[in-house]
Amino acid sequence: MQPALTRAAAWLADRANRVAEAERGRAAPFLAVALAAGAALYYALGTEPPGHIGPWLAAAGLSLVLLGPAWRSLRALGLLAAAFGLGFCLAQWSTERMPPQPVLPTRATIVTATIAKVELLPQGRRLTLERPSLNDGPELARDLRIRLHRADSAEVATGERIRLRAMLQPPSGAPLPGGWDIQFDAYHTGLAGFGYALGPLERLAPASPSGMAAWFQALQEAMAARVYAVLPGATGRVAASLMVGGQGAIAAADQQAFRDSGLAHLLSISGLHLAIAMGLVFAAVRFLLAAVEWTALHWPVKTIAALAALGSGTFYTLLTGAEVPMLRSLAGAALVTFAILVGRRALSLRSWALALAVVAAAAPYEVARVSFQMSFAATLALVAGFEALRPWLARLAADGRRVGKLGAWLAALALTSALAGTASAPFGAYHFGAVQLYYVASNMVAVPLTSVLVMPAAVAAMLLMPLGLEWLALVPMGWGVDGLLAIARHVASWPQAVVPVPQIAPWGLAAYSLGLAWLALWRSRLRLLGLAGIAAGLLSAAFYVQPDVLVSGDARLIALRAGSTLYVQRTQSGSDFVLSAWLARLGLRDWQPMPAAGMANGALACDPGGCTLNPHPGGPTARLLRGPPDGSECAHALVVAAEPLRLDCPTARIDRFSVWREGAHAASLAPEGLRILSDRANRGDRPWVTKLPTRSRQPAGPLLPPALAEGE
């Protein structure tokens, strides 16, 4: 028996070593994925873990490396475990070092602060204020984001010290359990809350930006003003967004058109913009140096051009706010530049892995955000896809005829859109509840236009600004931007341009992510196992139970789902943002007002006293009350009301007091029973989740207006 076990162990070790040999050079990508996965696990937990969990995971992995020197597979497993534990540690440490959320006043407040950022909105302006003091009290450790009064036309700039009177509100909870966690984003980005000014601001001290970040922010605002002066209207707002970042000034209808047409990535400064800008600088510097005989013979022209391109890329990244897609691209560009300097070829997957590791280590919370997920998924699909298809594209391009070269270029362009869009679509569907059908067609026209006209003109405009001649480049840039707007609006108007889809389960998103990474990173046939993870993730939507009852965190919105229709009871101040989030989660495009009386879809029956929902005959029912209880509601499994309820029966209830304490609620009336989930129960006891109110009854007085969330 023992010899047989020994032979089996030896065979397994031999096979594992052969696989490790075949996958040589893939260690960096796998370690980067493990690092990000460790951070993702930390943020997915429902309770704050003990501080020793991460170090123990890392130490266990390192012990495998030390104890198994003869087994490459064991060493690889140990390194993966160590990287996973390190990612967990970094995420926990990043959370612990953030200052706690302060308690903001609930009444009008005098805010004194320094302007850290000025954003132009479609209607009005918004300020990010650093070191704010409330009612002349001590300075807060977090920032405030305040929308100025529409009648306030005072000229303000980054670095100015101001005072204003405003209504403040802390970050609200998610619009529904499992929805966008506004408190998570605010906690990790240093925001204390949001608000709006009640009158004009008072300027206390002139602008004096201190620090590199403030200097770049002031430069960004000055450059945007120069763009608006030449290109008015929607053209100028899109052009400024492409040059210096920020989408807040673009009209909501235009942003929606770019999203619906699959061109939203063009508005978000990313690797495409950085690659074009750096490529132009590299080509220009190399051409100018090579045009002079002495420099061409005595200077390392290619090296100088590469360093100049990297410097311009770094400047552009800082100018546009150093968002995640730009940091990823800059890390990859730095690796390519280093490869040029040492005379070696840069490996694309290693560039991707370096960027992933840098972002996951420097800002672990980005792992849980949609921009990180979509950006790295799209890039991984591009790198792995072109690596696999390179021989086919090379044969197509080797055709000496112009038709063959044109075919290779068109094939590469279509593959770029198809690979990036398809890989990132499940993340967009999970967070936004929809997919765009025509993204390949729109990108095949818009991306060449951006590469050939828009971005080259933007780079030229930046170089001409010190001379006051930026209009020479901005005018043709405006022509290109008008073309992008026309493409986005036209494609968005096509039938079924956007298809609502039901949300996949959270575990399904994790399965899809790991399956995509597995498929892209392995060289051997083991990569095909990744298809199982991808399939499991996509099919999880079929097993994810959608809610039948939704109640917002302020009870101003209550929805009952009957079949494929969402019926909504809405007060005048009900949030459009929350309602759109509900539709996205359910994969619906529209909603209907709650009927006054009668039957709807065979599942919803309404009368003057309320509405009864029974989606499954014989299953549990829910009763929405429009007035005071009359005793009949105790016959239902769930009672919902916009006001506090006092019932003399143990029936489950969701009322104004419930959402005040626990946030938004969702309930499913499945045949097997009633299931209720609150936002607080879903997110758990984490540092970024607002603590439970300590008062035993609903606070008196009128409620504050809804928070001005980042996306509103």
Secondary structure, DSSP 8 states (H G I E B T S, - for coil): -HHHHHHHHHHHHHHHHHHHHHTTT-HHHHHHHHHHHHHHHHHH-SB---TTHHHHHHHHHHHHHHH-TT-HHHHHHHHHHHHHHHHHHHHHHHHHTS-------SS-EEEEEEEEEEEE-SSSEEEEEEEEEETT--B-SSEEEEE--TT------TT-EEEEEEEEE-----SSTTS--HHHHHHHHTEEEEEEESS--EEEE-----SHHHHHHHHHHHHHHHHHHHS-HHHHHHHHHHHH---TTS-HHHHHHHHHTT-HHHHS--HHHHHHHHHHHHHHHHHHHHHSHHHHHHS-HHHHHHHHHHHHHHHHHHHTT--HHHHHHHHHHHHHHHHHHHT----HHHHHHHHHHHHHHH-GGGGGSHHHHHHHHHHHHHHHHHHHHHHHHHHHHT--SHHHHHHHHHHHHHHHHHHHHHHHHHHHHHHHSEEES-HHHHHHHHHHHIIIIIHHHHHHHHHHGGGT-THHHHHHHHHHHHHHHHHHHHHHTSTTSEEE-----HHHHHHHHHHHHHHHH--SGGGGGHHHHHHHHHHGGGGS---SEEE-TTSSEEEEEETTEEEEEE-TT--HHHHHHHHHHHT-S--EE--SSEEETTTEEEETTEEEE-SSTTS--EEEESSS--SGGGGSSEEE-SS----SS--EEE-HHHHHHH-SEEEEEETTEEEEEEHHHHH-B-TTS------SS---S--------TT-
